[in-house]
Amino acid sequence: MKNILFCGNCKVFDGMLSAMLSIFKRTDSKEPFTFFIFTMDVSHLKPDYTPLTDGQVAFLEELAKSYNSENRVVKIDVTDAYMREFSGCPNEGCYCSPYTLIRLFADLYEEIPEKLLYLDVDILFNRDIDLLWNTDIEGFEYAAARDHYGKFLIHPNFVNAGVLLFNMKECKKTGLFEKCRELIKTKKLVFADEGAIIRCTTKKKMLSQRFNDQKFLYKNTVIRHFSKRLFWTPYPHTANIKQWNVTKIHKIFGYENFDDILYEYIYQKNRFEREICSVSSVSSAETQKMN
């Protein structure tokens, strides 16, 4: 069983859907997947900070099982843990969202297995996941690739936390997540959870950039991470182009090798909106009539 962790709210459904499709379409192994999804309700901070809905989770699980009947999608609501650990902390208004912090709860839930691949939702697999999953991380807390910009601007081994292959047994042994949570609660960090993970690491395994390529796409790239990047033309600027912005993926990056994934994503997203959203609308209308 391969174990994946996504984190986010209802707004990142498109990322989870497209990332999952890339895994299914680029993986040859018949070994099943369990996709754990950490989500929470912190709408008191912002109205759209609401959990992934049951309808979204059900749709993702149905899709996963269409590729392998043993695949699972497991939603874990971490609202209580967040309120207990991070509510009102110095990093609650971090540069992305409070959802970037909740992977730091991975050691608190018994369902989480000893080997776990955390993925940001703005990634697509270009090659087989086994190239990463089969990495030997015995004796390491995790394996990660360098951050494209951080390795030049901050430190040569500054890692990007968007792809982390965790050895949970080792993490619990060293107390990695506990130390990270304590740091998040007590000190304002520029890079929030990423900074906490880097500061609290005892031993990490460095991966080739091809396992988390944040700027370019090569033939041997395993994961293309669509994080914010710098463009020099027509003038120096940054842009945050995600894989579900299909038109921009074609127009700006000129990528065609993800077309099978992205066209399937468009089809499945439309199907979700037709089937799930229409059912929700009918149920809502019936409830109003009863009231």
PANU-325486 format. One record per residue (C-alpha): residue number from 1; residue in one letter; x, y, z. Coordinates in pm, whole numbers. Layout:
! PANU-325486
site pos->NUM; code->A; xx->X; yy->Y; zz->Z;
...
! end
This chain:
! PANU-325486
site pos->1; code->M; xx->0; yy->0; zz->0;
site pos->2; code->K; xx->131; yy->343; zz->-96;
site pos->3; code->N; xx->21; yy->621; zz->139;
site pos->4; code->I; xx->-29; yy->980; zz->24;
site pos->5; code->L; xx->-117; yy->1285; zz->234;
site pos->6; code->F; xx->-292; yy->1593; zz->96;
site pos->7; code->C; xx->-391; yy->1893; zz->308;
site pos->8; code->G; xx->-636; yy->2168; zz->228;
site pos->9; code->N; xx->-986; yy->2309; zz->219;
site pos->10; code->C; xx->-1272; yy->2271; zz->-28;
site pos->11; code->K; xx->-1106; yy->2519; zz->-266;
site pos->12; code->V; xx->-817; yy->2287; zz->-353;
site pos->13; code->F; xx->-1036; yy->2002; zz->-479;
site pos->14; code->D; xx->-910; yy->2069; zz->-835;
site pos->15; code->G; xx->-553; yy->2019; zz->-724;
site pos->16; code->M; xx->-625; yy->1694; zz->-545;
site pos->17; code->L; xx->-825; yy->1564; zz->-840;
site pos->18; code->S; xx->-559; yy->1644; zz->-1101;
site pos->19; code->A; xx->-269; yy->1527; zz->-881;
site pos->20; code->M; xx->-442; yy->1194; zz->-818;
site pos->21; code->L; xx->-507; yy->1147; zz->-1189;
site pos->22; code->S; xx->-139; yy->1209; zz->-1264;
site pos->23; code->I; xx->-43; yy->937; zz->-1015;
site pos->24; code->F; xx->-286; yy->687; zz->-1165;
site pos->25; code->K; xx->-186; yy->763; zz->-1523;
site pos->26; code->R; xx->189; yy->756; zz->-1468;
site pos->27; code->T; xx->216; yy->457; zz->-1234;
site pos->28; code->D; xx->265; yy->103; zz->-1366;
site pos->29; code->S; xx->244; yy->-78; zz->-1032;
site pos->30; code->K; xx->-88; yy->-237; zz->-933;
site pos->31; code->E; xx->-22; yy->-175; zz->-564;
site pos->32; code->P; xx->-317; yy->17; zz->-413;
site pos->33; code->F; xx->-308; yy->370; zz->-273;
site pos->34; code->T; xx->-452; yy->525; zz->39;
site pos->35; code->F; xx->-501; yy->900; zz->6;
site pos->36; code->F; xx->-528; yy->1069; zz->345;
site pos->37; code->I; xx->-676; yy->1418; zz->337;
site pos->38; code->F; xx->-627; yy->1650; zz->633;
site pos->39; code->T; xx->-889; yy->1923; zz->630;
site pos->40; code->M; xx->-1058; yy->2153; zz->879;
site pos->41; code->D; xx->-1311; yy->2427; zz->941;
site pos->42; code->V; xx->-1150; yy->2758; zz->1034;
site pos->43; code->S; xx->-1409; yy->2976; zz->864;
site pos->44; code->H; xx->-1386; yy->3213; zz->1160;
site pos->45; code->L; xx->-1058; yy->3325; zz->1002;
site pos->46; code->K; xx->-1188; yy->3348; zz->646;
site pos->47; code->P; xx->-1530; yy->3248; zz->503;
site pos->48; code->D; xx->-1391; yy->3002; zz->246;
site pos->49; code->Y; xx->-1169; yy->2822; zz->498;
site pos->50; code->T; xx->-1415; yy->2532; zz->510;
site pos->51; code->P; xx->-1338; yy->2159; zz->494;
site pos->52; code->L; xx->-1337; yy->1941; zz->188;
site pos->53; code->T; xx->-1698; yy->1834; zz->156;
site pos->54; code->D; xx->-1823; yy->1478; zz->191;
site pos->55; code->G; xx->-1938; yy->1501; zz->-171;
site pos->56; code->Q; xx->-1589; yy->1594; zz->-288;
site pos->57; code->V; xx->-1434; yy->1311; zz->-86;
site pos->58; code->A; xx->-1689; yy->1058; zz->-216;
site pos->59; code->F; xx->-1617; yy->1163; zz->-572;
site pos->60; code->L; xx->-1240; yy->1130; zz->-524;
site pos->61; code->E; xx->-1285; yy->785; zz->-373;
site pos->62; code->E; xx->-1513; yy->671; zz->-655;
site pos->63; code->L; xx->-1251; yy->793; zz->-904;
site pos->64; code->A; xx->-969; yy->620; zz->-714;
site pos->65; code->K; xx->-1158; yy->291; zz->-706;
site pos->66; code->S; xx->-1221; yy->310; zz->-1080;
site pos->67; code->Y; xx->-845; yy->259; zz->-1119;
site pos->68; code->N; xx->-810; yy->-1; zz->-845;
site pos->69; code->S; xx->-1094; yy->-130; zz->-626;
site pos->70; code->E; xx->-855; yy->-142; zz->-328;
site pos->71; code->N; xx->-771; yy->230; zz->-344;
site pos->72; code->R; xx->-905; yy->441; zz->-56;
site pos->73; code->V; xx->-960; yy->808; zz->19;
site pos->74; code->V; xx->-969; yy->889; zz->391;
site pos->75; code->K; xx->-1080; yy->1229; zz->514;
site pos->76; code->I; xx->-947; yy->1332; zz->856;
site pos->77; code->D; xx->-1090; yy->1646; zz->1014;
site pos->78; code->V; xx->-810; yy->1809; zz->1214;
site pos->79; code->T; xx->-1010; yy->2112; zz->1333;
site pos->80; code->D; xx->-982; yy->2017; zz->1700;
site pos->81; code->A; xx->-607; yy->1963; zz->1675;
site pos->82; code->Y; xx->-564; yy->2297; zz->1501;
site pos->83; code->M; xx->-768; yy->2488; zz->1757;
site pos->84; code->R; xx->-577; yy->2321; zz->2038;
site pos->85; code->E; xx->-230; yy->2367; zz->1889;
site pos->86; code->F; xx->-226; yy->2668; zz->1658;
site pos->87; code->S; xx->-529; yy->2891; zz->1718;
site pos->88; code->G; xx->-399; yy->3245; zz->1769;
site pos->89; code->C; xx->-37; yy->3143; zz->1715;
site pos->90; code->P; xx->218; yy->3382; zz->1552;
site pos->91; code->N; xx->201; yy->3187; zz->1223;
site pos->92; code->E; xx->-177; yy->3164; zz->1188;
site pos->93; code->G; xx->-170; yy->3434; zz->920;
site pos->94; code->C; xx->123; yy->3279; zz->734;
site pos->95; code->Y; xx->206; yy->3354; zz->371;
site pos->96; code->C; xx->-14; yy->3079; zz->224;
site pos->97; code->S; xx->-294; yy->2971; zz->459;
site pos->98; code->P; xx->-335; yy->2789; zz->792;
site pos->99; code->Y; xx->-384; yy->2471; zz->587;
site pos->100; code->T; xx->-9; yy->2464; zz->521;
site pos->101; code->L; xx->44; yy->2402; zz->893;
site pos->102; code->I; xx->-172; yy->2094; zz->938;
site pos->103; code->R; xx->68; yy->1838; zz->792;
site pos->104; code->L; xx->249; yy->1890; zz->1123;
site pos->105; code->F; xx->-29; yy->1683; zz->1287;
site pos->106; code->A; xx->70; yy->1364; zz->1103;
site pos->107; code->D; xx->205; yy->1202; zz->1419;
site pos->108; code->L; xx->-119; yy->1258; zz->1613;
site pos->109; code->Y; xx->-340; yy->1016; zz->1419;
site pos->110; code->E; xx->-312; yy->639; zz->1450;
site pos->111; code->E; xx->-439; yy->591; zz->1094;
site pos->112; code->I; xx->-118; yy->737; zz->953;
site pos->113; code->P; xx->124; yy->455; zz->856;
site pos->114; code->E; xx->502; yy->442; zz->898;
site pos->115; code->K; xx->581; yy->554; zz->542;
site pos->116; code->L; xx->394; yy->857; zz->410;
site pos->117; code->L; xx->436; yy->1077; zz->104;
site pos->118; code->Y; xx->315; yy->1432; zz->164;
site pos->119; code->L; xx->229; yy->1621; zz->-155;
site pos->120; code->D; xx->124; yy->1979; zz->-215;
site pos->121; code->V; xx->-184; yy->1979; zz->-436;
site pos->122; code->D; xx->-20; yy->2187; zz->-712;
site pos->123; code->I; xx->187; yy->1899; zz->-850;
site pos->124; code->L; xx->165; yy->1658; zz->-1142;
site pos->125; code->F; xx->358; yy->1336; zz->-1179;
site pos->126; code->N; xx->548; yy->1314; zz->-1505;
site pos->127; code->R; xx->690; yy->969; zz->-1435;
site pos->128; code->D; xx->613; yy->667; zz->-1217;
site pos->129; code->I; xx->562; yy->738; zz->-846;
site pos->130; code->D; xx->767; yy->428; zz->-760;
site pos->131; code->L; xx->1082; yy->617; zz->-858;
site pos->132; code->L; xx->1019; yy->826; zz->-547;
site pos->133; code->W; xx->824; yy->589; zz->-324;
site pos->134; code->N; xx->1094; yy->318; zz->-338;
site pos->135; code->T; xx->1358; yy->557; zz->-200;
site pos->136; code->D; xx->1526; yy->403; zz->106;
site pos->137; code->I; xx->1467; yy->641; zz->398;
site pos->138; code->E; xx->1574; yy->408; zz->679;
site pos->139; code->G; xx->1744; yy->620; zz->947;
site pos->140; code->F; xx->1614; yy->946; zz->799;
site pos->141; code->E; xx->1314; yy->1152; zz->910;
site pos->142; code->Y; xx->1225; yy->1234; zz->552;
site pos->143; code->A; xx->1355; yy->1274; zz->200;
site pos->144; code->A; xx->1315; yy->1602; zz->9;
site pos->145; code->A; xx->1455; yy->1796; zz->-286;
site pos->146; code->R; xx->1610; yy->2140; zz->-275;
site pos->147; code->D; xx->1399; yy->2450; zz->-322;
site pos->148; code->H; xx->1475; yy->2601; zz->-663;
site pos->149; code->Y; xx->1520; yy->2956; zz->-533;
site pos->150; code->G; xx->1604; yy->2882; zz->-171;
site pos->151; code->K; xx->1915; yy->2681; zz->-262;
site pos->152; code->F; xx->2060; yy->3002; zz->-411;
site pos->153; code->L; xx->1915; yy->3267; zz->-181;
site pos->154; code->I; xx->1908; yy->3098; zz->160;
site pos->155; code->H; xx->2119; yy->2780; zz->185;
site pos->156; code->P; xx->2248; yy->2519; zz->-64;
site pos->157; code->N; xx->2044; yy->2249; zz->112;
site pos->158; code->F; xx->1729; yy->2452; zz->176;
site pos->159; code->V; xx->1451; yy->2208; zz->88;
site pos->160; code->N; xx->1109; yy->2264; zz->-63;
site pos->161; code->A; xx->843; yy->2113; zz->163;
site pos->162; code->G; xx->592; yy->2052; zz->-117;
site pos->163; code->V; xx->714; yy->1694; zz->-161;
site pos->164; code->L; xx->819; yy->1511; zz->157;
site pos->165; code->L; xx->865; yy->1136; zz->188;
site pos->166; code->F; xx->827; yy->1078; zz->562;
site pos->167; code->N; xx->961; yy->794; zz->774;
site pos->168; code->M; xx->701; yy->834; zz->1047;
site pos->169; code->K; xx->873; yy->589; zz->1281;
site pos->170; code->E; xx->1191; yy->796; zz->1275;
site pos->171; code->C; xx->994; yy->1123; zz->1302;
site pos->172; code->K; xx->825; yy->1000; zz->1619;
site pos->173; code->K; xx->1158; yy->881; zz->1755;
site pos->174; code->T; xx->1319; yy->1224; zz->1712;
site pos->175; code->G; xx->1004; yy->1418; zz->1795;
site pos->176; code->L; xx->1020; yy->1611; zz->1465;
site pos->177; code->F; xx->653; yy->1708; zz->1454;
site pos->178; code->E; xx->634; yy->1795; zz->1823;
site pos->179; code->K; xx->934; yy->2025; zz->1789;
site pos->180; code->C; xx->784; yy->2184; zz->1478;
site pos->181; code->R; xx->452; yy->2252; zz->1650;
site pos->182; code->E; xx->627; yy->2410; zz->1947;
site pos->183; code->L; xx->824; yy->2638; zz->1715;
site pos->184; code->I; xx->510; yy->2735; zz->1521;
site pos->185; code->K; xx->336; yy->2823; zz->1848;
site pos->186; code->T; xx->616; yy->3037; zz->1985;
site pos->187; code->K; xx->807; yy->3203; zz->1700;
site pos->188; code->K; xx->700; yy->3392; zz->1387;
site pos->189; code->L; xx->869; yy->3228; zz->1087;
site pos->190; code->V; xx->905; yy->3369; zz->736;
site pos->191; code->F; xx->828; yy->3031; zz->578;
site pos->192; code->A; xx->603; yy->2903; zz->858;
site pos->193; code->D; xx->582; yy->2520; zz->860;
site pos->194; code->E; xx->853; yy->2482; zz->596;
site pos->195; code->G; xx->1089; yy->2683; zz->812;
site pos->196; code->A; xx->988; yy->2485; zz->1120;
site pos->197; code->I; xx->1053; yy->2152; zz->949;
site pos->198; code->I; xx->1394; yy->2265; zz->828;
site pos->199; code->R; xx->1496; yy->2402; zz->1169;
site pos->200; code->C; xx->1380; yy->2095; zz->1360;
site pos->201; code->T; xx->1523; yy->1829; zz->1128;
site pos->202; code->T; xx->1769; yy->1585; zz->1277;
site pos->203; code->K; xx->1852; yy->1391; zz->961;
site pos->204; code->K; xx->1712; yy->1424; zz->609;
site pos->205; code->K; xx->1789; yy->1258; zz->278;
site pos->206; code->M; xx->1847; yy->1492; zz->-13;
site pos->207; code->L; xx->1673; yy->1402; zz->-337;
site pos->208; code->S; xx->1752; yy->1499; zz->-693;
site pos->209; code->Q; xx->1570; yy->1808; zz->-818;
site pos->210; code->R; xx->1376; yy->1589; zz->-1060;
site pos->211; code->F; xx->1159; yy->1473; zz->-769;
site pos->212; code->N; xx->1032; yy->1828; zz->-710;
site pos->213; code->D; xx->1101; yy->2047; zz->-1012;
site pos->214; code->Q; xx->953; yy->2388; zz->-940;
site pos->215; code->K; xx->1061; yy->2568; zz->-1257;
site pos->216; code->F; xx->1138; yy->2340; zz->-1550;
site pos->217; code->L; xx->1019; yy->2015; zz->-1700;
site pos->218; code->Y; xx->1274; yy->1764; zz->-1827;
site pos->219; code->K; xx->1238; yy->1416; zz->-1968;
site pos->220; code->N; xx->1351; yy->1265; zz->-1637;
site pos->221; code->T; xx->1137; yy->1497; zz->-1419;
site pos->222; code->V; xx->931; yy->1281; zz->-1185;
site pos->223; code->I; xx->722; yy->1560; zz->-1027;
site pos->224; code->R; xx->652; yy->1901; zz->-1177;
site pos->225; code->H; xx->558; yy->2134; zz->-894;
site pos->226; code->F; xx->354; yy->2433; zz->-1015;
site pos->227; code->S; xx->458; yy->2670; zz->-740;
site pos->228; code->K; xx->499; yy->3046; zz->-779;
site pos->229; code->R; xx->792; yy->3123; zz->-1006;
site pos->230; code->L; xx->982; yy->3412; zz->-1156;
site pos->231; code->F; xx->939; yy->3514; zz->-1520;
site pos->232; code->W; xx->1178; yy->3756; zz->-1686;
site pos->233; code->T; xx->967; yy->3853; zz->-1987;
site pos->234; code->P; xx->802; yy->4075; zz->-2094;
site pos->235; code->Y; xx->926; yy->4223; zz->-1764;
site pos->236; code->P; xx->1046; yy->4064; zz->-1436;
site pos->237; code->H; xx->743; yy->3934; zz->-1246;
site pos->238; code->T; xx->614; yy->3636; zz->-1053;
site pos->239; code->A; xx->316; yy->3424; zz->-1149;
site pos->240; code->N; xx->135; yy->3144; zz->-970;
site pos->241; code->I; xx->14; yy->2919; zz->-1254;
site pos->242; code->K; xx->-147; yy->2596; zz->-1133;
site pos->243; code->Q; xx->-200; yy->2280; zz->-1335;
site pos->244; code->W; xx->-578; yy->2322; zz->-1335;
site pos->245; code->N; xx->-530; yy->2648; zz->-1531;
site pos->246; code->V; xx->-513; yy->2431; zz->-1841;
site pos->247; code->T; xx->-512; yy->2714; zz->-2096;
site pos->248; code->K; xx->-214; yy->2882; zz->-1925;
site pos->249; code->I; xx->-29; yy->2549; zz->-1898;
site pos->250; code->H; xx->-48; yy->2531; zz->-2278;
site pos->251; code->K; xx->-5; yy->2898; zz->-2360;
site pos->252; code->I; xx->266; yy->2999; zz->-2113;
site pos->253; code->F; xx->457; yy->2676; zz->-2048;
site pos->254; code->G; xx->383; yy->2510; zz->-2383;
site pos->255; code->Y; xx->337; yy->2171; zz->-2213;
site pos->256; code->E; xx->160; yy->1896; zz->-2404;
site pos->257; code->N; xx->284; yy->1585; zz->-2224;
site pos->258; code->F; xx->27; yy->1633; zz->-1945;
site pos->259; code->D; xx->-264; yy->1652; zz->-2189;
site pos->260; code->D; xx->-399; yy->1304; zz->-2109;
site pos->261; code->I; xx->-410; yy->1400; zz->-1740;
site pos->262; code->L; xx->-552; yy->1748; zz->-1789;
site pos->263; code->Y; xx->-822; yy->1647; zz->-2036;
site pos->264; code->E; xx->-930; yy->1371; zz->-1798;
site pos->265; code->Y; xx->-929; yy->1628; zz->-1519;
site pos->266; code->I; xx->-1161; yy->1854; zz->-1721;
site pos->267; code->Y; xx->-1395; yy->1563; zz->-1793;
site pos->268; code->Q; xx->-1405; yy->1449; zz->-1430;
site pos->269; code->K; xx->-1449; yy->1804; zz->-1298;
site pos->270; code->N; xx->-1745; yy->1855; zz->-1532;
site pos->271; code->R; xx->-1889; yy->1521; zz->-1423;
site pos->272; code->F; xx->-1851; yy->1621; zz->-1059;
site pos->273; code->E; xx->-2033; yy->1946; zz->-1120;
site pos->274; code->R; xx->-2313; yy->1769; zz->-1306;
site pos->275; code->E; xx->-2362; yy->1479; zz->-1068;
site pos->276; code->I; xx->-2257; yy->1589; zz->-721;
site pos->277; code->C; xx->-2336; yy->1958; zz->-734;
site pos->278; code->S; xx->-2677; yy->1899; zz->-897;
site pos->279; code->V; xx->-2768; yy->1650; zz->-623;
site pos->280; code->S; xx->-2663; yy->1904; zz->-358;
site pos->281; code->S; xx->-2878; yy->2170; zz->-524;
site pos->282; code->V; xx->-3182; yy->1941; zz->-529;
site pos->283; code->S; xx->-3132; yy->1843; zz->-164;
site pos->284; code->S; xx->-3100; yy->2208; zz->-64;
site pos->285; code->A; xx->-3418; yy->2299; zz->-254;
site pos->286; code->E; xx->-3609; yy->2012; zz->-90;
site pos->287; code->T; xx->-3490; yy->2120; zz->254;
site pos->288; code->Q; xx->-3611; yy->2474; zz->192;
site pos->289; code->K; xx->-3951; yy->2347; zz->85;
site pos->290; code->M; xx->-3983; yy->2140; zz->404;
site pos->291; code->N; xx->-3898; yy->2445; zz->612;
! end
